[in-house]
Amino acid sequence: LIEDHAENGRRTKSFIEEGRFARILEKMSSGDFVICQFGHNDEKHNGEDGKIGTAPTDSFRIYLRKYVEEVRQLRAIPVLFTPVVRCMIGKDGKVTRRGMHDLGEYVHERVNPAFDKNDAVTYNYGYNMLALAKEMKCSCIDMITLTVSLVNKLGKEQAVRLIYNLPGDGTHFGTGGALL
């Protein structure tokens, strides 16, 4: 039996605050697999903690840790998935750092020019999820790496046509993207 409890617009924090995770825990049995994929919506608020966002090196990791620990307490198996890339293509024709959920360059250019744009950890959701998974010895599927290679290979025009839900959306997969 597969149950999909995903809800658009949710982030690691809101999924817990709204009681959605608690409802999953109530139904869970020993040996169940629980797949957690977050990051897209956690990026809101420019990668900082706030009403609509979580910071990758702080609250994002705290909430992910909570998911892993609570699933394990019920003798179920947590599996983390980094988010898939956004169709944000740079001048070089490749997915940008922001498209790969690393906001470091974006923060430097648009929020805080004093931030070191070469820092690939502080505002990087994928890196922080992978690091936490390694630390906790939790399986983690790196969807960023898998999807960036696909989008880069296809190029923007084909990626929009074949993968993403609506032209110009650049985030949500359509049927073709889900199948790929």
Secondary structure, 3 states (H helix, E strand, C coil): CCCCCCCCCCCHHHHHHCCHHHHHHHHCCCCCEEEEECCCHHHCCCCCCECCECCCCCHHHHHHHHHHHHHHHCCCEEEEECCCCCCCECCCCCECCHHHCECHHHHHHHCCCCCCCCCCCCCEHHHHHHHHHHHHCCEEECHHHHHHHHHHHHCHHHHHHHCECCCCCCCCECHHHHHC
